Amino acid sequence: IEQLVEGFLQEALQAVEAKQSGRPFGPLTGLKRLDLKIGGSLPKEALTVILGNTGAGKTAFAGQIAAHAG
């Protein structure tokens, strides 16, 4: 449990440093308005789910994010 708590603490400190320096903490989508709406960037090292109807462009959107985020 100590390792888990230490990991959360380190990630929280990194997030604070990123916010104070004005840099993103996680990968950017490449869409400035969306990045602002989701708090600046996608969650770091977390699962992100993209939902939408068939043919809505989920795969293209995910590909765009992956290409931009590296």
GUMIFI-191924 format. One record per residue: x, z, y of N, C-alpha, C, CB in turn; residue in one letter; residue number from 1. Coordinates in Angstrom, 3 decimals, always signed. Glycine has a CB too. Layout:
   n_east     n_up  n_north  ca_east    ca_up ca_north   c_east     c_up  c_north  cb_east    cb_up cb_north residuo num
        X        Z        Y        X        Z        Y        X        Z        Y        X        Z        Y       a NUM
...
***
This chain:
   n_east     n_up  n_north  ca_east    ca_up ca_north   c_east     c_up  c_north  cb_east    cb_up cb_north residuo num
   +0.836   +0.000   -1.192   +0.000   +0.000   +0.000   +0.876   +0.000   +1.250   -0.949   +1.218   +0.001       i   1
   +2.010   +0.694   +1.193   +2.900   +0.735   +2.355   +3.369   -0.657   +2.757   +4.103   +1.620   +2.065       e   2
   +3.672   -1.509   +1.759   +4.111   -2.871   +2.056   +2.994   -3.666   +2.718   +4.577   -3.577   +0.777       q   3
   +1.772   -3.480   +2.255   +0.637   -4.174   +2.832   +0.426   -3.764   +4.288   -0.620   -3.897   +2.015       l   4
   +0.476   -2.467   +4.544   +0.319   -1.954   +5.908   +1.457   -2.464   +6.792   +0.283   -0.401   +5.910       v   5
   +2.666   -2.445   +6.265   +3.821   -2.938   +7.028   +3.649   -4.419   +7.376   +5.130   -2.728   +6.227       e   6
   +3.140   -5.202   +6.433   +2.884   -6.623   +6.686   +1.854   -6.823   +7.789   +2.412   -7.310   +5.412       g   7
   +0.771   -6.045   +7.750   -0.248   -6.144   +8.796   +0.316   -5.751  +10.153   -1.450   -5.263   +8.457       f   8
   +1.134   -4.717  +10.172   +1.732   -4.249  +11.415   +2.660   -5.315  +12.003   +2.503   -2.938  +11.179       l   9
   +3.494   -5.906  +11.166   +4.401   -6.951  +11.636   +3.630   -8.149  +12.194   +5.321   -7.404  +10.499       q  10
   +2.581   -8.538  +11.496   +1.777   -9.672  +11.969   +1.094   -9.342  +13.292   +0.723  -10.064  +10.917       e  11
   +0.606   -8.121  +13.431   -0.033   -7.712  +14.685   +0.963   -7.736  +15.832   -0.643   -6.311  +14.549       a  12
   +2.175   -7.255  +15.583   +3.208   -7.273  +16.622   +3.582   -8.701  +17.009   +4.454   -6.518  +16.147       l  13
   +3.663   -9.579  +16.033   +3.955  -10.993  +16.324   +2.831  -11.629  +17.143   +4.163  -11.781  +15.012       q  14
   +1.593  -11.272  +16.824   +0.453  -11.810  +17.570   +0.476  -11.336  +19.018   -0.866  -11.400  +16.904       a  15
   +0.819  -10.067  +19.229   +0.906   -9.534  +20.595   +2.016  -10.230  +21.365   +1.148   -8.010  +20.575       v  16
   +3.177  -10.401  +20.740   +4.290  -11.092  +21.394   +3.907  -12.515  +21.769   +5.521  -11.106  +20.485       e  17
   +3.219  -13.215  +20.865   +2.798  -14.590  +21.133   +1.828  -14.629  +22.315   +2.142  -15.210  +19.878       a  18
   +0.875  -13.718  +22.329   -0.109  -13.691  +23.415   +0.565  -13.390  +24.748   -1.201  -12.647  +23.127       k  19
   +1.476  -12.430  +24.764   +2.152  -12.061  +26.002   +3.047  -13.185  +26.518   +2.974  -10.800  +25.790       q  20
   +3.636  -13.947  +25.618   +4.522  -15.037  +26.032   +3.756  -16.329  +26.309   +5.575  -15.285  +24.964       s  21
   +2.474  -16.355  +25.957   +1.663  -17.543  +26.200   +1.823  -18.636  +25.162   +1.987  -18.096  +27.525       g  22
   +2.449  -18.319  +24.046   +2.598  -19.326  +22.989   +1.570  -19.071  +21.889   +4.040  -19.309  +22.402       r  23
   +1.198  -20.104  +21.156   +0.214  -19.904  +20.093   +0.802  -19.104  +18.933   -0.302  -21.254  +19.589       p  24
   -0.029  -18.342  +18.275   +0.399  -17.537  +17.135   +0.329  -18.335  +15.839   -0.459  -16.279  +17.023       f  25
   -0.608  -19.251  +15.749   -0.778  -20.070  +14.554   -0.759  -21.544  +14.917   -2.085  -19.717  +13.834       g  26
   -1.081  -22.410  +13.975   -1.074  -23.845  +14.243   -2.190  -24.259  +15.199   -1.202  -24.614  +12.944       p  27
   -1.888  -25.214  +16.070   -2.873  -25.762  +17.001   -3.617  -26.917  +16.339   -2.194  -26.231  +18.313       l  28
   -4.847  -27.136  +16.763   -5.621  -28.253  +16.218   -5.272  -29.565  +16.898   -7.109  -27.982  +16.360       t  29
   -4.710  -29.486  +18.088   -4.458  -30.692  +18.870   -5.607  -31.016  +19.806   -4.205  -31.863  +17.951       g  30
   -6.664  -30.237  +19.731   -7.826  -30.402  +20.600   -7.900  -29.171  +21.510   -9.158  -30.582  +19.760       l  31
   -7.515  -29.341  +22.768   -7.385  -28.196  +23.668   -8.663  -27.376  +23.782   -6.974  -28.668  +25.032       k  32
   -9.812  -28.035  +23.914  -11.068  -27.290  +24.054  -11.378  -26.477  +22.806  -12.223  -28.245  +24.349       r  33
  -11.124  -27.051  +21.640  -11.361  -26.329  +20.389  -10.388  -25.156  +20.263  -11.221  -27.280  +19.176       l  34
   -9.129  -25.383  +20.569   -8.142  -24.297  +20.497   -8.564  -23.129  +21.388   -6.740  -24.806  +20.914       d  35
   -9.071  -23.421  +22.576   -9.541  -22.349  +23.459  -10.722  -21.607  +22.848   -9.933  -22.916  +24.824       l  36
  -11.642  -22.334  +22.235  -12.834  -21.720  +21.643  -12.501  -20.816  +20.459  -13.804  -22.797  +21.199       k  37
  -11.454  -21.162  +19.716  -11.117  -20.381  +18.519  -10.027  -19.349  +18.790  -10.673  -21.308  +17.400       i  38
   -9.756  -19.082  +20.043   -8.807  -18.027  +20.381   -7.378  -18.492  +20.561   -8.839  -16.996  +19.339       g  39
   -7.151  -19.765  +20.713   -5.815  -20.278  +20.994   -5.193  -21.078  +19.873   -4.925  -19.162  +21.322       g  40
   -5.480  -20.734  +18.633   -4.909  -21.462  +17.499   -5.666  -21.080  +16.226   -3.382  -21.159  +17.348       s  41
   -5.379  -21.812  +15.174   -5.948  -21.467  +13.873   -5.300  -20.180  +13.380   -5.746  -22.622  +12.843       l  42
   -5.969  -19.460  +12.500   -5.361  -18.240  +11.956   -4.070  -18.569  +11.210   -6.349  -17.515  +11.015       p  43
   -3.090  -17.720  +11.378   -1.799  -17.924  +10.710   -1.901  -17.421   +9.272   -0.644  -17.189  +11.476       k  44
   -1.455  -18.245   +8.339   -1.439  -17.890   +6.916   -2.790  -17.406   +6.418   -0.402  -16.826   +6.661       e  45
   -3.835  -18.129   +6.777   -5.184  -17.766   +6.345   -5.936  -19.032   +5.963   -5.943  -16.986   +7.462       a  46
   -6.958  -18.853   +5.197   -7.809  -19.958   +4.798   -8.760  -20.292   +5.939   -8.591  -19.617   +3.509       l  47
   -8.851  -21.565   +6.277   -9.794  -22.026   +7.296  -10.759  -22.991   +6.624   -9.054  -22.708   +8.510       t  48
  -12.038  -22.734   +6.767  -13.061  -23.562   +6.139  -13.697  -24.462   +7.199  -14.138  -22.682   +5.438       v  49
  -13.799  -25.743   +6.880  -14.451  -26.709   +7.767  -15.738  -27.138   +7.084  -13.518  -27.951   +8.079       i  50
  -16.854  -26.861   +7.718  -18.156  -27.178   +7.141  -18.828  -28.304   +7.914  -19.054  -25.937   +7.125       l  51
  -19.585  -29.124   +7.218  -20.342  -30.189   +7.867  -21.048  -31.031   +6.837  -19.432  -31.061   +8.725       g  52
  -21.962  -31.834   +7.308  -22.723  -32.723   +6.426  -21.831  -33.820   +5.858  -23.907  -33.346   +7.182       n  53
  -22.294  -34.456   +4.812  -21.597  -35.585   +4.223  -21.409  -36.666   +5.284  -22.372  -36.139   +2.999       t  54
  -20.186  -37.164   +5.388  -19.911  -38.232   +6.343  -19.701  -37.767   +7.772  -21.015  -39.203   +6.317       g  55
  -19.619  -36.464   +7.988  -19.484  -35.936   +9.355  -18.056  -36.071   +9.890  -19.907  -34.467   +9.393       a  56
  -17.082  -36.308   +9.015  -15.702  -36.468   +9.457  -14.818  -35.267   +9.180  -15.679  -36.757  +10.907       g  57
  -15.220  -34.429   +8.221  -14.438  -33.226   +7.903  -13.027  -33.578   +7.434  -15.150  -32.399   +6.825       k  58
  -12.904  -34.550   +6.566  -11.604  -34.927   +6.033  -10.720  -35.523   +7.118  -11.766  -35.916   +4.887       t  59
  -11.279  -36.386   +7.955  -10.514  -36.964   +9.058  -10.076  -35.885  +10.039  -11.340  -38.032   +9.784       a  60
  -10.962  -34.947  +10.316  -10.650  -33.847  +11.219   -9.523  -32.992  +10.647  -11.898  -32.987  +11.474       f  61
   -9.617  -32.641   +9.364   -8.575  -31.839   +8.715   -7.250  -32.597   +8.705   -8.992  -31.469   +7.272       a  62
   -7.292  -33.899   +8.482   -6.070  -34.720   +8.508   -5.435  -34.738   +9.896   -6.383  -36.156   +8.065       g  63
   -6.266  -34.811  +10.922   -5.767  -34.788  +12.299   -5.087  -33.448  +12.611   -6.922  -35.046  +13.294       q  64
   -5.721  -32.366  +12.188   -5.143  -31.033  +12.416   -3.809  -30.915  +11.662   -6.138  -29.910  +11.956       i  65
   -3.795  -31.355  +10.400   -2.572  -31.260   +9.601   -1.429  -32.081  +10.221   -2.843  -31.736   +8.162       a  66
   -1.753  -33.264  +10.711   -0.726  -34.112  +11.328   -0.206  -33.473  +12.613   -1.289  -35.521  +11.625       a  67
   -1.084  -32.889  +13.397   -0.670  -32.277  +14.655   +0.105  -30.989  +14.425   -1.880  -32.003  +15.530       h  68
   -0.329  -30.198  +13.457   +0.286  -28.898  +13.207   +1.597  -29.018  +12.417   -0.689  -28.003  +12.455       a  69
   +1.811  -30.145  +11.810   +3.046  -30.313  +11.028   +2.927  -29.684   +9.684   +4.230  -29.726  +11.751       g  70
***
